[in-house]
Amino acid sequence: MSLLEIAILAGEGRLKIKLKEFFDDLQANPVFRIFPLTPEIALEVAALGNGLRDPADRTIVATARVHRLTLITSDQRIIASKLVTVID
């Protein structure tokens, strides 16, 4: 979902990056991992309840929860939801 959000921002011109190069660099960097959307994550999205309304935010939070990750975000809705551990 984060990749889609980045792609949308770049496509709209609100993010000034070379998208293909950015994605290639991201995939080559061992610090970052790209997780696929799985049935387990979809089930976690459903289990989140009404804490978050945005489907992308719900998917990002669910992915972090399923993989037991701390999420780095400045999104105040995600932080306020307390559904996942965050670094803001």
MIRO-259284 format. One record per atom (N, C-alpha, C): atom name; x, y, z. Coordinates in nm, 2 decimals. Layout:
BEGIN
{node "CA",{X,Y,Z}}
...
This chain:
BEGIN
{node "N",{0.08,-0.12,0.00}}
{node "CA",{0.00,0.00,0.00}}
{node "C",{0.09,0.13,0.00}}
{node "N",{0.20,0.12,0.07}}
{node "CA",{0.28,0.24,0.08}}
{node "C",{0.34,0.26,-0.06}}
{node "N",{0.37,0.16,-0.14}}
{node "CA",{0.42,0.17,-0.27}}
{node "C",{0.32,0.24,-0.36}}
{node "N",{0.19,0.20,-0.35}}
{node "CA",{0.09,0.26,-0.42}}
{node "C",{0.07,0.40,-0.39}}
{node "N",{0.08,0.44,-0.26}}
{node "CA",{0.06,0.58,-0.22}}
{node "C",{0.18,0.66,-0.28}}
{node "N",{0.30,0.61,-0.28}}
{node "CA",{0.41,0.68,-0.34}}
{node "C",{0.39,0.70,-0.49}}
{node "N",{0.35,0.59,-0.55}}
{node "CA",{0.32,0.60,-0.70}}
{node "C",{0.22,0.70,-0.73}}
{node "N",{0.11,0.71,-0.65}}
{node "CA",{0.01,0.81,-0.68}}
{node "C",{0.06,0.95,-0.66}}
{node "N",{0.13,0.97,-0.55}}
{node "CA",{0.19,1.11,-0.53}}
{node "C",{0.28,1.15,-0.64}}
{node "N",{0.37,1.05,-0.69}}
{node "CA",{0.46,1.08,-0.80}}
{node "C",{0.39,1.10,-0.93}}
{node "N",{0.28,1.02,-0.95}}
{node "CA",{0.21,1.04,-1.07}}
{node "C",{0.13,1.17,-1.08}}
{node "N",{0.09,1.22,-0.96}}
{node "CA",{0.02,1.35,-0.96}}
{node "C",{0.12,1.47,-0.95}}
{node "N",{0.25,1.44,-0.95}}
{node "CA",{0.35,1.54,-0.95}}
{node "C",{0.37,1.60,-0.81}}
{node "N",{0.31,1.54,-0.70}}
{node "CA",{0.33,1.60,-0.57}}
{node "C",{0.45,1.54,-0.50}}
{node "N",{0.51,1.44,-0.56}}
{node "CA",{0.64,1.39,-0.51}}
{node "C",{0.74,1.38,-0.63}}
{node "N",{0.84,1.45,-0.61}}
{node "CA",{0.94,1.47,-0.72}}
{node "C",{1.05,1.36,-0.71}}
{node "N",{1.02,1.25,-0.77}}
{node "CA",{1.12,1.14,-0.77}}
{node "C",{1.11,1.07,-0.91}}
{node "N",{1.21,1.00,-0.94}}
{node "CA",{1.21,0.91,-1.06}}
{node "C",{1.16,0.78,-1.00}}
{node "N",{1.03,0.75,-1.03}}
{node "CA",{0.96,0.64,-0.96}}
{node "C",{1.03,0.50,-0.98}}
{node "N",{1.06,0.47,-1.11}}
{node "CA",{1.12,0.34,-1.14}}
{node "C",{1.26,0.33,-1.06}}
{node "N",{1.34,0.43,-1.07}}
{node "CA",{1.47,0.43,-1.00}}
{node "C",{1.45,0.42,-0.85}}
{node "N",{1.35,0.49,-0.80}}
{node "CA",{1.32,0.48,-0.65}}
{node "C",{1.28,0.34,-0.61}}
{node "N",{1.19,0.28,-0.69}}
{node "CA",{1.15,0.14,-0.66}}
{node "C",{1.26,0.04,-0.67}}
{node "N",{1.35,0.06,-0.77}}
{node "CA",{1.46,-0.03,-0.79}}
{node "C",{1.56,-0.02,-0.67}}
{node "N",{1.59,0.10,-0.63}}
{node "CA",{1.67,0.13,-0.52}}
{node "C",{1.62,0.07,-0.39}}
{node "N",{1.49,0.08,-0.37}}
{node "CA",{1.42,0.03,-0.26}}
{node "C",{1.43,-0.12,-0.25}}
{node "N",{1.41,-0.19,-0.36}}
{node "CA",{1.41,-0.33,-0.37}}
{node "C",{1.56,-0.38,-0.35}}
{node "N",{1.66,-0.31,-0.39}}
{node "CA",{1.80,-0.35,-0.38}}
{node "C",{1.85,-0.32,-0.24}}
{node "N",{1.79,-0.24,-0.16}}
{node "CA",{1.83,-0.20,-0.02}}
{node "C",{1.79,-0.31,0.08}}
{node "N",{1.89,-0.38,0.14}}
{node "CA",{1.85,-0.49,0.24}}
{node "C",{1.78,-0.44,0.36}}
{node "N",{1.79,-0.31,0.39}}
{node "CA",{1.72,-0.25,0.51}}
{node "C",{1.57,-0.26,0.49}}
{node "N",{1.52,-0.25,0.37}}
{node "CA",{1.38,-0.25,0.34}}
{node "C",{1.33,-0.38,0.30}}
{node "N",{1.21,-0.42,0.34}}
{node "CA",{1.14,-0.54,0.29}}
{node "C",{1.00,-0.50,0.24}}
{node "N",{0.97,-0.56,0.13}}
{node "CA",{0.84,-0.53,0.07}}
{node "C",{0.75,-0.66,0.09}}
{node "N",{0.64,-0.64,0.17}}
{node "CA",{0.56,-0.76,0.20}}
{node "C",{0.44,-0.76,0.11}}
{node "N",{0.40,-0.88,0.06}}
{node "CA",{0.28,-0.89,-0.02}}
{node "C",{0.16,-0.89,0.06}}
{node "N",{0.05,-0.85,0.00}}
{node "CA",{-0.08,-0.85,0.06}}
{node "C",{-0.13,-1.00,0.07}}
{node "N",{-0.15,-1.05,0.18}}
{node "CA",{-0.19,-1.19,0.20}}
{node "C",{-0.32,-1.20,0.27}}
{node "N",{-0.38,-1.32,0.26}}
{node "CA",{-0.51,-1.34,0.33}}
{node "C",{-0.50,-1.31,0.48}}
{node "N",{-0.39,-1.34,0.54}}
{node "CA",{-0.37,-1.31,0.68}}
{node "C",{-0.37,-1.16,0.71}}
{node "N",{-0.31,-1.08,0.62}}
{node "CA",{-0.32,-0.94,0.64}}
{node "C",{-0.46,-0.89,0.61}}
{node "N",{-0.53,-0.94,0.51}}
{node "CA",{-0.67,-0.91,0.49}}
{node "C",{-0.76,-0.94,0.61}}
{node "N",{-0.74,-1.05,0.67}}
{node "CA",{-0.81,-1.08,0.79}}
{node "C",{-0.78,-0.98,0.91}}
{node "N",{-0.66,-0.94,0.92}}
{node "CA",{-0.62,-0.84,1.02}}
{node "C",{-0.69,-0.71,0.99}}
{node "N",{-0.70,-0.67,0.86}}
{node "CA",{-0.76,-0.55,0.82}}
{node "C",{-0.91,-0.55,0.88}}
{node "N",{-0.97,-0.67,0.85}}
{node "CA",{-1.11,-0.68,0.90}}
{node "C",{-1.12,-0.68,1.05}}
{node "N",{-1.03,-0.73,1.12}}
{node "CA",{-1.03,-0.74,1.27}}
{node "C",{-1.00,-0.60,1.33}}
{node "N",{-0.95,-0.50,1.26}}
{node "CA",{-0.91,-0.38,1.32}}
{node "C",{-1.04,-0.30,1.36}}
{node "N",{-1.15,-0.33,1.31}}
{node "CA",{-1.27,-0.25,1.35}}
{node "C",{-1.27,-0.11,1.29}}
{node "N",{-1.33,-0.02,1.36}}
{node "CA",{-1.34,0.12,1.31}}
{node "C",{-1.23,0.21,1.35}}
{node "N",{-1.12,0.16,1.40}}
{node "CA",{-1.01,0.25,1.45}}
{node "C",{-0.95,0.34,1.34}}
{node "N",{-0.95,0.29,1.22}}
{node "CA",{-0.91,0.37,1.10}}
{node "C",{-1.01,0.34,0.99}}
{node "N",{-1.04,0.45,0.92}}
{node "CA",{-1.13,0.44,0.81}}
{node "C",{-1.06,0.42,0.67}}
{node "N",{-0.95,0.48,0.65}}
{node "CA",{-0.88,0.47,0.52}}
{node "C",{-0.83,0.33,0.49}}
{node "N",{-0.87,0.27,0.38}}
{node "CA",{-0.83,0.13,0.35}}
{node "C",{-0.68,0.12,0.34}}
{node "N",{-0.61,0.22,0.29}}
{node "CA",{-0.46,0.21,0.28}}
{node "C",{-0.40,0.21,0.42}}
{node "N",{-0.45,0.30,0.50}}
{node "CA",{-0.39,0.31,0.64}}
{node "C",{-0.42,0.18,0.71}}
{node "N",{-0.54,0.12,0.70}}
{node "CA",{-0.57,0.00,0.76}}
{node "C",{-0.48,-0.12,0.72}}
{node "N",{-0.45,-0.12,0.59}}
{node "CA",{-0.37,-0.22,0.53}}
{node "C",{-0.22,-0.21,0.58}}
{node "N",{-0.17,-0.09,0.59}}
{node "CA",{-0.04,-0.06,0.64}}
{node "C",{-0.03,-0.11,0.78}}
{node "N",{-0.13,-0.07,0.86}}
{node "CA",{-0.13,-0.11,1.01}}
{node "C",{-0.14,-0.26,1.02}}
{node "N",{-0.23,-0.32,0.95}}
{node "CA",{-0.25,-0.46,0.95}}
{node "C",{-0.12,-0.54,0.92}}
{node "N",{-0.05,-0.49,0.81}}
{node "CA",{0.08,-0.55,0.77}}
{node "C",{0.18,-0.54,0.88}}
{node "N",{0.19,-0.43,0.95}}
{node "CA",{0.29,-0.41,1.06}}
{node "C",{0.25,-0.51,1.17}}
{node "N",{0.12,-0.52,1.20}}
{node "CA",{0.08,-0.60,1.31}}
{node "C",{0.11,-0.75,1.28}}
{node "N",{0.07,-0.80,1.16}}
{node "CA",{0.09,-0.94,1.12}}
{node "C",{0.24,-0.97,1.13}}
{node "N",{0.33,-0.88,1.09}}
{node "CA",{0.47,-0.91,1.09}}
{node "C",{0.54,-0.86,1.21}}
{node "N",{0.46,-0.81,1.31}}
{node "CA",{0.52,-0.77,1.44}}
{node "C",{0.63,-0.66,1.42}}
{node "N",{0.59,-0.56,1.34}}
{node "CA",{0.69,-0.45,1.31}}
{node "C",{0.64,-0.32,1.38}}
{node "N",{0.74,-0.24,1.40}}
{node "CA",{0.71,-0.10,1.45}}
{node "C",{0.70,-0.02,1.32}}
{node "N",{0.60,0.06,1.32}}
{node "CA",{0.57,0.14,1.20}}
{node "C",{0.63,0.28,1.21}}
{node "N",{0.70,0.33,1.12}}
{node "CA",{0.75,0.47,1.12}}
{node "C",{0.65,0.55,1.04}}
{node "N",{0.59,0.65,1.11}}
{node "CA",{0.49,0.73,1.04}}
{node "C",{0.47,0.86,1.11}}
{node "N",{0.43,0.96,1.03}}
{node "CA",{0.39,1.09,1.09}}
{node "C",{0.23,1.11,1.08}}
{node "N",{0.17,1.00,1.04}}
{node "CA",{0.02,1.01,1.02}}
{node "C",{-0.05,1.01,1.16}}
{node "N",{-0.11,1.12,1.19}}
{node "CA",{-0.16,1.14,1.32}}
{node "C",{-0.28,1.04,1.35}}
{node "N",{-0.35,1.01,1.25}}
{node "CA",{-0.46,0.91,1.27}}
{node "C",{-0.41,0.77,1.31}}
{node "N",{-0.30,0.73,1.24}}
{node "CA",{-0.25,0.60,1.28}}
{node "C",{-0.19,0.61,1.42}}
{node "N",{-0.12,0.71,1.45}}
{node "CA",{-0.06,0.73,1.58}}
{node "C",{-0.17,0.73,1.69}}
{node "N",{-0.27,0.81,1.67}}
{node "CA",{-0.38,0.82,1.77}}
{node "C",{-0.46,0.69,1.78}}
{node "N",{-0.46,0.61,1.68}}
{node "CA",{-0.54,0.48,1.69}}
{node "C",{-0.48,0.38,1.79}}
{node "N",{-0.35,0.39,1.81}}
{node "CA",{-0.28,0.30,1.90}}
{node "C",{-0.30,0.16,1.87}}
{node "N",{-0.32,0.13,1.74}}
{node "CA",{-0.34,-0.01,1.69}}
{node "C",{-0.21,-0.08,1.66}}
{node "N",{-0.10,0.00,1.65}}
{node "CA",{0.03,-0.05,1.62}}
{node "C",{0.14,0.04,1.69}}
{node "N",{0.25,-0.03,1.72}}
{node "CA",{0.36,0.05,1.78}}
{node "C",{0.42,0.14,1.67}}
{node "N",{0.44,0.27,1.70}}
{node "CA",{0.49,0.36,1.60}}
{node "C",{0.61,0.44,1.65}}
{node "N",{0.69,0.48,1.56}}
{node "CA",{0.80,0.58,1.58}}
{node "C",{0.75,0.70,1.49}}
{node "N",{0.73,0.81,1.56}}
{node "CA",{0.67,0.92,1.49}}
{node "C",{0.78,1.03,1.47}}
